[in-house]
């Protein structure tokens, strides 16, 4: 049996693979310190769970409108206006089965064969695969560590061709933790506007910034930016709702309408009772978000200092998200070899940077307890010094 070409060109998720291997080792009784998965270790706040359970008890288990219940779309529009300075109408909001689903919907609705999509590397590993599934071609821009892993206007312009349809920006970023400033984003928008290049702005980590770094939504910068930008966000990271699979986007009317049609034929609608949880997340007490952010910040400071103390390992201090990207190239190993040996011999799981388009690095997530972080870093230090 011959598979469709689109299925044969995909690369399985290395983050999920590493996480699965680490969990299998734990099931065998091995003490594994895992820095793999990009998932908060906190529980979903109680008032969010209560809202979903109440909706289940009330029988809210049927189909909803394909783009989400009206009250949630309104709450998201309010959130965009109040938090991000973006004026989206509810008709421009599409609620989906996670921010990943929102990204895929946006690419599928706007990109096709012969289109090119510019993606700065290191990148979240699903972006190129989504582009390929849409029949388009990912164009990778390799950023520099000395630029905090952020794409410069010159790098962006050099990668553009007449076929460029979209650029994907993720700020705060995975796997780098980099946060673009307002001025940096304005410079990129200015270049995109010269050729009407769409901007997919993945802002799923917006609530997790540190050291005074400010998240800026690209669509808020100007009318031009607004017209070019599809803004993606969700509930997974800020509210510890990864398994709920609930995300959303705001887009120009024509793009939102196209995405609504795609979603109506693919998933019918987002999960009904999860949407009630999302409504409670946006309209309820936000203190849990700050508590999680503060805890991540403590871990961030510790992990960065420990890594900087290891000879031949360099890091850029992340200003957002919950990842740190360590450059291990001076140790003489590829990222895959480093990660495999670290896991098999020292029982520490990290994600090789080759998955993110940079084989010089490995990603460590600090969305895990400080005790695990301390123990894991002791082992990483021991491993690095043995090389």
C-alpha positions as CSV (number, residue, x, y, z in Angstrom):
1,X,0.0,0.0,0.0
2,X,1.4,3.4,-1.0
3,X,1.1,6.2,1.5
4,X,0.3,9.8,0.6
5,X,3.5,11.7,-0.1
6,X,2.6,14.3,2.6
7,X,2.7,11.5,5.2
8,X,6.1,10.2,4.2
9,X,8.0,13.5,4.4
10,X,7.1,14.2,8.1
11,X,9.7,13.9,10.9
12,X,8.3,12.4,14.1
13,X,8.3,14.8,17.1
14,X,11.7,14.3,18.9
15,X,10.3,16.1,22.0
16,X,7.6,13.5,22.4
17,X,10.0,10.7,21.6
18,X,12.5,11.8,24.3
19,X,9.6,12.2,26.8
20,X,8.3,8.7,26.0
21,X,11.7,7.1,26.4
22,X,12.2,8.9,29.7
23,X,8.8,7.7,30.9
24,X,9.5,4.2,29.8
25,X,12.8,4.2,31.8
26,X,11.0,5.6,34.9
27,X,8.4,2.8,34.5
28,X,11.3,0.3,34.8
29,X,12.3,1.9,38.1
30,X,15.1,4.1,36.8
31,X,15.5,7.5,38.4
32,X,15.3,9.8,35.4
33,X,15.6,13.6,35.5
34,X,13.6,14.8,32.6
35,X,14.0,18.3,31.1
36,X,12.1,17.2,28.0
37,X,8.5,18.1,27.7
38,X,7.2,21.6,27.3
39,X,4.4,21.2,29.8
40,X,3.9,23.0,33.1
41,X,4.2,20.7,36.1
42,X,1.5,22.7,37.9
43,X,-2.1,21.6,38.1
44,X,-4.9,23.5,36.3
45,X,-6.3,26.1,38.7
46,X,-9.3,24.8,40.6
47,X,-11.8,27.4,39.4
48,X,-11.1,26.3,35.8
49,X,-11.6,22.7,36.5
50,X,-14.8,23.5,38.5
51,X,-16.3,25.3,35.5
52,X,-15.7,22.4,33.2
53,X,-17.1,19.9,35.7
54,X,-20.2,22.0,36.2
55,X,-20.7,22.2,32.4
56,X,-20.5,18.4,32.3
57,X,-22.9,18.0,35.1
58,X,-25.2,20.4,33.3
59,X,-25.2,18.3,30.1
60,X,-23.0,20.7,28.1
61,X,-21.7,17.8,26.0
62,X,-23.1,18.5,22.5
63,X,-21.7,20.1,19.4
64,X,-21.0,23.8,19.6
65,X,-20.5,26.3,16.7
66,X,-17.4,25.3,14.7
67,X,-15.4,28.3,15.8
68,X,-16.3,28.2,19.5
69,X,-19.2,29.3,21.7
70,X,-20.1,33.0,21.3
71,X,-19.3,33.9,24.9
72,X,-15.8,32.5,24.7
73,X,-15.1,34.2,21.4
74,X,-16.3,37.5,23.0
75,X,-14.1,36.8,26.0
76,X,-11.1,36.2,23.8
77,X,-11.8,39.4,21.8
78,X,-12.0,41.3,25.1
79,X,-8.7,39.7,26.2
80,X,-7.0,40.7,22.9
81,X,-8.2,44.3,23.4
82,X,-7.3,44.6,27.1
83,X,-4.1,42.6,27.3
84,X,-2.6,43.1,23.8
85,X,-4.1,46.3,22.4
86,X,-5.7,44.5,19.4
87,X,-9.2,45.1,18.2
88,X,-10.6,41.9,17.0
89,X,-14.4,41.3,16.6
90,X,-15.7,37.9,17.8
91,X,-16.2,37.0,14.1
92,X,-12.4,37.2,13.7
93,X,-11.8,34.8,16.5
94,X,-11.5,31.0,15.9
95,X,-11.3,28.7,19.0
96,X,-9.5,25.5,18.2
97,X,-8.1,22.3,19.7
98,X,-4.9,23.9,20.9
99,X,-2.6,26.6,19.7
100,X,-0.8,24.0,17.6
101,X,-4.1,23.4,15.8
102,X,-4.6,27.1,15.4
103,X,-1.1,27.4,13.7
104,X,-1.9,24.5,11.4
105,X,-5.3,25.9,10.5
106,X,-3.7,29.3,9.7
107,X,-1.0,27.8,7.5
108,X,-3.5,25.5,5.7
109,X,-5.8,28.4,5.0
110,X,-3.2,30.7,3.5
111,X,-0.3,28.6,2.1
112,X,-0.1,26.2,-0.8
113,X,2.2,24.6,-3.4
114,X,5.0,27.0,-4.6
115,X,4.6,29.2,-1.6
116,X,7.6,29.7,0.8
117,X,7.3,30.2,4.5
118,X,10.3,31.8,6.4
119,X,11.0,30.2,9.8
120,X,13.8,31.5,12.1
121,X,15.9,28.7,13.6
122,X,16.0,27.5,16.3
123,X,12.3,26.9,15.8
124,X,9.5,25.0,17.4
125,X,9.8,21.7,15.6
126,X,6.2,21.5,14.3
127,X,6.4,24.7,12.1
128,X,8.3,23.2,9.1
129,X,6.1,20.0,9.2
130,X,2.9,22.1,9.1
131,X,4.2,24.1,6.2
132,X,5.1,20.9,4.3
133,X,1.6,19.4,5.0
134,X,0.1,22.5,3.4
135,X,2.2,21.8,0.3
136,X,4.4,24.8,0.8
137,X,8.2,25.0,1.4
138,X,9.8,26.0,4.7
139,X,12.8,28.4,4.3
140,X,14.9,28.3,7.4
141,X,16.8,31.3,8.6
142,X,19.6,30.3,11.0
143,X,19.9,33.0,13.7
144,X,22.9,33.7,15.8
145,X,23.5,33.2,19.5
146,X,25.1,36.6,19.7
147,X,21.7,38.1,18.6
148,X,19.9,36.2,21.3
149,X,18.7,33.7,18.7
150,X,16.4,36.4,17.1
151,X,16.1,37.0,13.4
152,X,17.4,40.3,12.2
153,X,15.8,42.5,9.5
154,X,18.8,41.8,7.3
155,X,18.4,38.0,7.7
156,X,14.7,38.3,7.0
157,X,15.2,40.3,3.8
158,X,17.9,38.0,2.5
159,X,15.6,35.0,2.8
160,X,12.7,36.6,0.9
161,X,11.9,35.6,-2.6
162,X,8.9,36.4,-4.9
163,X,7.4,33.1,-3.5
164,X,7.5,34.2,0.1
165,X,4.0,34.0,1.5
166,X,4.4,34.0,5.3
167,X,6.9,34.4,8.1
168,X,6.5,32.7,11.4
169,X,7.5,34.5,14.6
170,X,7.3,33.0,18.1
171,X,7.8,35.4,20.9
172,X,8.4,34.5,23.7
173,X,10.1,31.7,21.8
174,X,10.4,27.9,22.1
175,X,13.1,26.6,22.3
176,X,15.2,29.8,22.9
177,X,13.1,31.7,25.4
178,X,13.9,34.9,23.4
179,X,11.6,37.8,23.5
180,X,11.5,40.3,20.6
181,X,11.3,44.0,21.5
182,X,8.8,46.4,20.0
183,X,11.5,48.0,17.9
184,X,12.7,44.6,16.6
185,X,9.2,43.6,15.6
186,X,8.5,47.0,14.0
187,X,11.6,46.5,11.8
188,X,10.4,43.1,10.7
189,X,6.9,44.3,10.0
190,X,8.3,47.1,7.8
191,X,10.1,44.5,5.7
192,X,7.1,42.1,5.5
193,X,4.8,45.0,4.4
194,X,7.0,45.7,1.3
195,X,5.7,42.4,-0.2
196,X,2.5,41.8,1.7
197,X,4.0,38.9,3.5
198,X,1.7,37.3,6.1
199,X,2.9,37.1,9.7
200,X,2.0,34.1,11.8
201,X,2.6,35.3,15.4
202,X,2.6,32.5,17.9
203,X,2.2,34.1,21.3
204,X,1.4,31.1,23.4
205,X,4.0,32.0,26.0
206,X,3.0,35.7,26.4
207,X,2.3,35.4,30.1
208,X,5.7,34.0,30.9
209,X,8.3,36.8,30.7
210,X,11.1,37.8,33.1
211,X,13.6,40.5,34.0
212,X,11.2,43.2,32.9
213,X,10.9,41.9,29.3
214,X,7.6,43.0,27.8
215,X,5.5,40.9,25.4
216,X,4.4,42.9,22.4
217,X,1.7,41.6,20.1
218,X,2.7,42.2,16.5
219,X,-0.9,43.0,15.3
220,X,-1.0,45.9,17.8
221,X,1.9,47.8,16.2
222,X,0.0,49.4,13.3
223,X,-2.8,49.1,10.8
224,X,-0.4,47.5,8.4
225,X,0.8,44.9,11.0
226,X,-2.9,44.2,12.0
227,X,-3.8,43.5,8.4
228,X,-0.9,41.1,7.8
229,X,-0.9,39.2,11.1
230,X,-2.6,36.1,12.4
231,X,-2.3,36.1,16.2
232,X,-2.2,32.6,17.8
233,X,-2.6,32.0,21.5
234,X,-4.1,29.4,23.9
235,X,-4.6,28.2,27.4
236,X,-2.0,25.4,27.7
237,X,1.0,27.2,29.0
238,X,-0.3,30.1,31.1
239,X,-3.1,28.1,32.7
240,X,-1.5,24.7,32.8
241,X,-4.2,23.3,30.5
242,X,-2.1,21.3,28.1
243,X,-4.3,18.2,28.0
244,X,-7.5,20.3,27.5
245,X,-6.5,21.0,23.9
246,X,-7.9,24.5,23.7
247,X,-6.4,27.4,21.7
248,X,-7.5,30.3,19.6
249,X,-6.5,32.8,17.0
250,X,-7.4,36.3,15.8
251,X,-7.1,37.1,12.1
252,X,-8.4,39.4,9.3
253,X,-12.0,38.6,8.4
254,X,-11.3,36.7,5.2
255,X,-8.7,34.5,6.8
256,X,-10.9,33.8,9.8
257,X,-13.8,32.8,7.6
258,X,-11.5,30.4,5.6
259,X,-10.2,28.8,8.9
260,X,-13.8,28.5,10.1
261,X,-14.7,26.5,7.0
262,X,-11.6,24.3,7.3
263,X,-12.3,23.5,11.0
264,X,-16.0,22.8,10.3
265,X,-14.9,19.9,8.1
266,X,-12.0,18.7,10.2
267,X,-12.9,18.7,13.9
268,X,-16.5,20.1,13.8
269,X,-15.7,22.2,16.9
270,X,-13.5,22.4,20.0
271,X,-14.4,20.4,23.0
272,X,-17.6,21.8,24.5
273,X,-16.8,21.6,28.2
274,X,-13.2,22.6,27.7
275,X,-14.5,25.8,26.3
276,X,-16.3,26.5,29.5
277,X,-13.0,26.0,31.3
278,X,-11.4,28.4,28.9
279,X,-14.1,31.0,29.7
280,X,-13.4,30.6,33.4
281,X,-9.7,31.0,32.8
282,X,-10.0,34.3,31.0
283,X,-12.7,35.8,33.2
284,X,-11.7,34.4,36.5
285,X,-8.9,35.0,39.1
286,X,-5.5,35.4,37.4
287,X,-3.3,35.0,40.5
288,X,-2.4,31.4,39.7
289,X,-0.8,32.6,36.4
290,X,1.5,35.0,38.3
291,X,2.3,32.3,40.9
292,X,3.4,29.9,38.2
293,X,5.4,32.6,36.4
294,X,7.2,33.5,39.6
295,X,8.1,29.9,40.2
296,X,9.4,29.4,36.7
297,X,11.5,32.6,37.1
298,X,13.2,31.1,40.2
299,X,14.0,27.9,38.3
300,X,15.2,29.9,35.3
301,X,17.7,31.8,37.3
302,X,19.1,28.7,38.9
303,X,19.4,26.6,35.8
304,X,21.1,29.4,33.8
305,X,23.7,30.0,36.5
306,X,24.4,26.3,36.8
307,X,24.8,25.8,33.1
308,X,27.1,28.8,32.9
309,X,29.3,27.2,35.5
310,X,29.9,24.2,33.3
311,X,33.1,24.5,31.2
312,X,32.5,24.7,27.4
313,X,28.7,25.2,27.7
314,X,27.3,28.6,26.8
315,X,23.7,29.9,27.2
316,X,21.7,33.0,26.3
317,X,19.7,33.9,29.3
318,X,16.0,33.3,28.3
319,X,13.6,36.2,28.9
320,X,10.4,34.2,28.4
321,X,8.7,30.8,28.2
322,X,10.3,28.0,30.3
323,X,13.2,26.7,28.2
324,X,16.9,27.4,28.1
325,X,19.0,26.5,25.0
326,X,22.5,25.3,25.9
327,X,25.2,25.4,23.2
328,X,27.2,22.2,23.7
329,X,29.2,22.3,20.4
330,X,32.5,22.9,22.2
331,X,32.2,19.5,23.8
332,X,32.7,17.8,20.5
333,X,29.4,16.0,20.2
334,X,26.3,16.4,18.0
335,X,23.2,17.3,19.9
336,X,21.8,13.8,19.3
337,X,24.9,12.0,20.5
338,X,25.0,14.3,23.6
339,X,21.3,13.7,24.4
340,X,21.5,9.9,23.8
341,X,24.6,9.4,26.0
342,X,23.2,11.7,28.7
343,X,20.0,9.8,28.9
344,X,21.4,6.2,28.7
345,X,24.4,6.7,31.0
346,X,23.4,9.5,33.4
347,X,19.6,9.2,33.2
348,X,18.9,12.8,32.2
349,X,16.5,13.7,29.4
350,X,17.1,16.8,27.2
351,X,15.9,17.5,23.7
352,X,18.6,17.6,21.0
353,X,18.8,20.9,19.1
354,X,18.7,19.2,15.8
355,X,15.0,18.9,16.3
356,X,14.8,22.7,16.4
357,X,17.1,23.3,13.4
358,X,20.4,23.8,15.4
359,X,22.6,20.8,16.0
360,X,24.9,22.7,18.3
361,X,22.4,22.9,21.1
362,X,20.2,21.1,23.5
363,X,17.0,22.3,25.0
364,X,16.2,22.0,28.7
365,X,12.7,22.7,30.0
366,X,12.5,24.1,33.5
367,X,8.8,23.2,33.8
368,X,9.7,20.7,36.4
369,X,10.5,20.8,40.1
370,X,13.6,22.5,41.5
371,X,14.7,19.2,43.2
372,X,14.7,17.5,39.8
373,X,16.5,20.5,38.2
374,X,19.2,20.4,40.9
375,X,19.8,16.7,40.6
376,X,19.7,16.7,36.9
377,X,22.2,19.5,36.6
378,X,24.6,17.7,38.9
379,X,24.4,14.8,36.5
380,X,24.8,17.0,33.4
381,X,27.9,18.7,35.0
382,X,29.4,15.3,35.8
383,X,28.8,14.1,32.2
384,X,30.2,17.3,30.6
385,X,33.3,17.2,32.7
386,X,33.9,13.5,31.7
387,X,34.1,14.3,28.0
